[in-house]
Amino acid sequence: MSDSLLHIDSTELVTHLKELTTALTAVHGDLYWLAMQSPDATEKPTVPAAGLTVDMLAELKSAVDDMRLLLWQYIETASEVDPQRMKEGLEMQRLHHVTKFLQLLRKRLVPSADEQPVSFIERINAAVKERLGEKAA
């Protein structure tokens, strides 16, 4: 192979990784809410889950697992080079994950225009009661 084929443009790689991260985050949200839907036995699901096959999901899982292992190797190497910077970066990622989760919940629990606004906690309680019925009371 020529050197030009082995050389990877780092700017292009960074752009690709950002796009991939955005796409995976969107797929995560879609799959999460698809799994949370419990269609009534008399109605068809609103999201066409029939297109999802076990093979497709297993292939995606395998690709994500392979990438995850490689990324952990990169993270371990970076933590040996600059442990303080890596610790700060991991703490920021944890905060980012918690924030994303809360935003995902907030989007799901936003009241319609004709409802009175309620607190975030009241919306979570209402959603839990709606899902579990009177058992949650």
Backbone bond lengths (Angstrom), bond angles and torsions (degrees), N, CA, C in turn:
res aa  C-N    CA-C-N  psi(-1)  N-CA   C-N-CA  omega(-1)  CA-C   N-CA-C  phi
1 M - - - 1.449 - - 1.519 110.34 -
2 S 1.296 114.77 145.81 1.455 118.24 179.41 1.526 109.56 -80.04
3 D 1.341 115.22 160.11 1.464 120.07 179.16 1.516 111.95 -61.86
4 S 1.333 117.01 -30.98 1.458 119.23 -178.88 1.528 111.53 -67.15
5 L 1.335 117.61 -31.27 1.460 120.41 177.69 1.522 111.69 -75.73
6 L 1.325 116.71 -29.71 1.459 120.58 -179.38 1.523 111.89 -82.05
7 H 1.316 116.59 -23.01 1.468 120.55 -178.90 1.526 109.67 -77.25
8 I 1.317 115.38 127.95 1.463 121.13 178.71 1.519 107.81 -109.62
9 D 1.316 115.66 128.54 1.453 120.86 177.49 1.525 108.21 -70.61
10 S 1.337 117.29 114.90 1.464 120.70 -175.14 1.522 111.91 -65.92
11 T 1.329 118.13 -33.97 1.465 120.50 177.92 1.522 110.01 -64.54
12 E 1.322 116.23 -43.07 1.461 120.87 178.62 1.531 110.63 -64.71
13 L 1.332 116.97 -39.42 1.467 121.17 178.67 1.521 110.81 -64.26
14 V 1.323 117.38 -43.85 1.468 120.93 179.30 1.528 109.99 -62.10
15 T 1.315 117.28 -43.79 1.462 121.45 178.30 1.522 110.49 -61.43
16 H 1.325 116.19 -44.53 1.467 120.82 179.75 1.528 111.02 -62.93
17 L 1.330 117.21 -42.45 1.466 120.69 179.30 1.530 111.20 -63.86
18 K 1.321 117.54 -39.12 1.466 120.32 177.96 1.524 110.62 -64.95
19 E 1.335 117.24 -43.12 1.465 121.02 178.55 1.523 110.70 -63.73
20 L 1.327 116.49 -42.16 1.461 121.36 179.14 1.524 111.03 -64.00
21 T 1.314 116.96 -41.58 1.460 121.31 178.04 1.521 110.71 -61.43
22 T 1.324 116.79 -44.13 1.465 121.26 178.11 1.524 110.66 -62.03
23 A 1.332 116.41 -44.65 1.467 120.51 -179.68 1.525 111.33 -64.66
24 L 1.320 118.07 -43.51 1.468 120.69 179.65 1.524 111.59 -65.85
25 T 1.316 116.66 -36.66 1.462 120.21 177.17 1.524 110.48 -63.57
26 A 1.326 116.39 -41.60 1.465 120.46 178.31 1.526 111.10 -65.74
27 V 1.330 117.42 -42.77 1.472 120.87 178.59 1.524 109.93 -63.48
28 H 1.329 116.83 -39.62 1.458 120.46 178.35 1.520 110.68 -58.77
29 G 1.324 115.82 -47.76 1.468 119.56 179.37 1.519 111.66 -61.53
30 D 1.331 117.18 -43.57 1.465 120.71 179.62 1.527 111.74 -62.52
31 L 1.331 116.80 -47.03 1.465 120.29 -179.64 1.527 111.45 -66.72
32 Y 1.332 116.26 -36.32 1.460 120.10 179.40 1.518 110.48 -61.29
33 W 1.335 117.23 -50.18 1.456 119.54 -177.24 1.520 111.79 -73.09
34 L 1.314 117.70 -27.94 1.457 120.04 174.46 1.529 109.58 -64.16
35 A 1.321 116.04 -42.44 1.467 120.46 179.04 1.527 111.74 -68.36
36 M 1.337 117.19 -30.24 1.460 120.81 -178.64 1.523 112.79 -77.82
37 Q 1.310 116.97 -18.53 1.463 119.36 179.66 1.515 108.66 -73.54
38 S 1.318 115.52 136.58 1.454 119.39 175.39 1.521 107.07 -122.50
39 P 1.335 116.03 89.26 1.466 117.79 -176.23 1.525 111.44 -64.80
40 D 1.307 113.82 145.04 1.454 121.20 176.35 1.520 108.71 -64.60
41 A 1.300 117.43 144.39 1.465 121.40 -177.24 1.525 111.86 -60.87
42 T 1.328 118.10 -24.96 1.460 120.80 -178.60 1.521 113.08 -88.25
43 E 1.335 117.36 -13.54 1.459 121.18 -178.29 1.515 110.67 -111.90
44 K 1.328 115.95 152.41 1.461 120.91 173.77 1.515 108.26 -79.35
45 P 1.338 117.56 149.39 1.464 119.38 177.94 1.524 110.66 -61.30
46 T 1.338 116.11 145.95 1.457 120.29 -179.71 1.526 111.14 -74.73
47 V 1.319 117.71 -24.66 1.457 121.65 178.47 1.525 107.60 -105.97
48 P 1.328 118.23 129.20 1.460 120.33 -175.86 1.533 112.58 -71.70
49 A 1.320 116.07 81.72 1.462 121.39 -179.05 1.517 111.66 -73.55
50 A 1.326 118.65 -14.24 1.457 121.96 -177.91 1.525 111.55 -61.82
51 G 1.333 117.92 -26.16 1.459 121.20 179.26 1.521 113.09 -72.34
52 L 1.324 117.11 -16.31 1.462 120.87 179.12 1.516 109.22 -84.42
53 T 1.309 116.77 120.25 1.455 120.47 177.88 1.521 109.44 -108.39
54 V 1.305 115.42 159.44 1.462 120.00 177.37 1.525 110.00 -62.19
55 D 1.337 116.89 -40.17 1.465 120.06 178.85 1.531 111.51 -60.89
56 M 1.340 116.25 -43.37 1.459 120.69 -179.85 1.519 110.50 -62.86
57 L 1.318 116.08 -45.95 1.462 120.00 -179.16 1.527 111.37 -67.19
58 A 1.325 117.54 -38.73 1.462 121.12 178.82 1.531 111.14 -66.37
59 E 1.320 116.91 -37.89 1.466 120.89 178.18 1.529 110.68 -65.58
60 L 1.332 116.24 -43.46 1.463 120.49 176.54 1.522 110.35 -62.22
61 K 1.322 116.94 -44.14 1.459 121.13 179.99 1.528 110.83 -60.72
62 S 1.317 116.95 -42.63 1.460 121.35 179.22 1.530 111.14 -62.10
63 A 1.328 116.82 -44.60 1.468 120.44 179.03 1.524 110.82 -63.82
64 V 1.333 116.77 -41.88 1.468 120.81 179.40 1.532 110.15 -66.68
65 D 1.338 117.46 -41.26 1.468 120.71 178.50 1.527 111.09 -61.12
66 D 1.343 116.46 -44.37 1.469 120.19 179.33 1.526 110.44 -61.14
67 M 1.319 116.46 -44.83 1.460 120.60 179.56 1.526 110.60 -65.33
68 R 1.312 116.41 -39.76 1.461 120.96 -179.50 1.539 111.26 -60.97
69 L 1.337 116.86 -43.24 1.463 120.34 178.13 1.526 111.66 -62.82
70 L 1.324 116.15 -43.73 1.459 120.08 178.86 1.527 111.12 -63.63
71 L 1.318 116.66 -42.20 1.464 120.13 179.69 1.527 111.69 -64.56
72 W 1.340 117.19 -38.28 1.470 119.13 177.28 1.521 110.38 -63.48
73 Q 1.329 118.12 -35.30 1.466 120.73 176.89 1.526 110.26 -64.79
74 Y 1.333 116.38 -42.16 1.466 119.92 175.99 1.522 110.51 -61.39
75 I 1.325 117.40 -44.06 1.463 121.62 -178.28 1.529 110.79 -64.65
76 E 1.329 116.89 -42.51 1.470 119.77 178.92 1.523 111.05 -62.68
77 T 1.309 117.23 -41.86 1.461 120.77 178.43 1.522 110.59 -64.63
78 A 1.313 117.04 -44.32 1.471 120.85 179.24 1.524 111.19 -63.63
79 S 1.334 117.39 -35.28 1.467 119.77 -179.60 1.526 111.28 -69.94
80 E 1.320 117.89 -26.81 1.466 120.73 175.93 1.524 110.65 -74.87
81 V 1.323 116.62 -33.79 1.457 121.19 -178.89 1.528 111.31 -74.46
82 D 1.335 117.18 -45.61 1.467 121.79 -177.70 1.530 109.13 -142.50
83 P 1.351 117.56 81.60 1.462 120.85 -173.91 1.534 114.46 -60.82
84 Q 1.316 118.95 -39.26 1.462 120.67 -178.12 1.521 111.04 -66.80
85 R 1.309 116.82 -44.62 1.470 120.49 179.14 1.524 110.79 -63.01
86 M 1.324 117.09 -39.09 1.458 120.75 179.68 1.526 110.55 -67.52
87 K 1.332 117.28 -40.43 1.464 120.48 178.39 1.527 110.38 -60.99
88 E 1.314 116.65 -44.79 1.463 120.79 178.73 1.526 110.68 -63.12
89 G 1.333 116.79 -41.04 1.461 120.81 179.22 1.516 112.30 -63.62
90 L 1.327 117.75 -42.04 1.461 121.32 178.99 1.531 111.19 -67.37
91 E 1.337 117.05 -37.32 1.465 119.74 176.48 1.526 110.89 -64.33
92 M 1.320 116.88 -39.66 1.466 120.55 177.34 1.528 110.32 -64.51
93 Q 1.330 117.92 -37.98 1.458 121.30 178.49 1.524 111.15 -65.08
94 R 1.320 117.17 -41.35 1.466 120.16 177.28 1.526 110.90 -60.66
95 L 1.313 115.92 -45.01 1.458 120.66 178.13 1.527 110.38 -62.35
96 H 1.319 116.24 -40.34 1.465 121.32 178.35 1.530 110.64 -61.76
97 H 1.335 117.69 -43.51 1.467 121.55 179.92 1.529 111.31 -62.71
98 V 1.316 116.85 -43.66 1.465 120.67 179.19 1.524 109.89 -63.73
99 T 1.318 116.55 -43.22 1.462 120.89 178.96 1.520 111.16 -61.76
100 K 1.338 117.37 -44.99 1.468 121.39 179.30 1.525 110.70 -61.32
101 F 1.327 117.10 -41.46 1.458 121.05 179.49 1.522 110.64 -62.34
102 L 1.322 116.61 -45.59 1.460 120.17 179.12 1.532 111.61 -64.67
103 Q 1.338 117.04 -36.89 1.466 120.07 176.75 1.520 110.69 -65.96
104 L 1.317 116.89 -39.27 1.458 121.63 178.32 1.528 110.12 -62.85
105 L 1.315 116.89 -44.44 1.462 120.79 176.30 1.523 111.22 -62.65
106 R 1.319 115.94 -42.84 1.463 119.99 -178.57 1.522 110.98 -61.79
107 K 1.338 117.61 -44.16 1.461 120.81 178.79 1.520 111.08 -59.41
108 R 1.315 115.09 -40.68 1.458 120.42 -176.86 1.532 111.60 -69.90
109 L 1.324 116.66 -30.30 1.461 120.54 -172.25 1.519 114.04 -104.85
110 V 1.324 118.22 12.52 1.464 120.74 -179.47 1.528 108.83 -66.28
111 P 1.335 117.19 127.92 1.468 119.39 -178.91 1.526 110.93 -71.60
112 S 1.320 116.30 154.25 1.458 119.90 176.31 1.524 109.22 -72.60
113 A 1.330 116.55 168.91 1.461 121.62 -173.68 1.529 112.76 -63.08
114 D 1.343 118.52 -28.58 1.461 120.32 -176.76 1.528 113.59 -86.72
115 E 1.316 118.40 -5.30 1.467 121.19 179.26 1.526 110.03 -91.74
116 Q 1.318 114.99 153.22 1.458 120.35 174.60 1.520 108.66 -72.53
117 P 1.333 118.69 138.78 1.461 119.51 176.83 1.534 110.39 -65.59
118 V 1.315 115.94 138.04 1.460 122.10 177.39 1.524 108.19 -128.05
119 S 1.309 116.00 167.88 1.455 119.48 -178.91 1.527 110.78 -69.58
120 F 1.305 114.63 162.05 1.453 121.08 179.79 1.532 111.01 -58.69
121 I 1.311 117.49 -43.20 1.464 122.29 179.94 1.527 110.39 -64.05
122 E 1.342 117.17 -42.09 1.465 119.72 177.82 1.519 111.63 -62.23
123 R 1.329 117.23 -36.95 1.464 120.58 177.63 1.525 111.29 -66.86
124 I 1.330 116.90 -39.88 1.469 120.19 177.62 1.525 109.64 -63.78
125 N 1.335 116.75 -46.42 1.472 120.47 178.43 1.524 111.07 -58.94
126 A 1.320 117.13 -43.48 1.464 120.96 -179.98 1.523 110.83 -63.39
127 A 1.335 116.87 -40.85 1.466 120.21 179.51 1.525 111.22 -65.62
128 V 1.338 116.89 -40.28 1.465 120.62 178.13 1.521 110.29 -64.32
129 K 1.326 116.77 -45.14 1.469 120.49 178.91 1.520 111.22 -62.52
130 E 1.327 116.62 -39.26 1.462 120.32 178.87 1.524 110.85 -64.15
131 R 1.326 116.97 -41.50 1.463 121.50 -179.58 1.520 112.59 -68.99
132 L 1.343 115.21 -42.98 1.454 119.95 -174.09 1.528 113.64 -94.35
133 G 1.297 116.17 -7.79 1.466 119.38 -178.00 1.507 110.45 72.86
134 E 1.292 116.83 -150.09 1.460 121.58 -176.92 1.525 113.04 -76.00
135 K 1.336 118.15 -9.48 1.469 120.99 177.55 1.505 111.88 -62.52
136 A 1.347 116.42 -26.71 1.465 120.45 -177.58 1.519 112.44 -75.98
137 A 1.292 118.32 -18.01 1.462 120.73 -176.10 1.505 113.18 -71.14
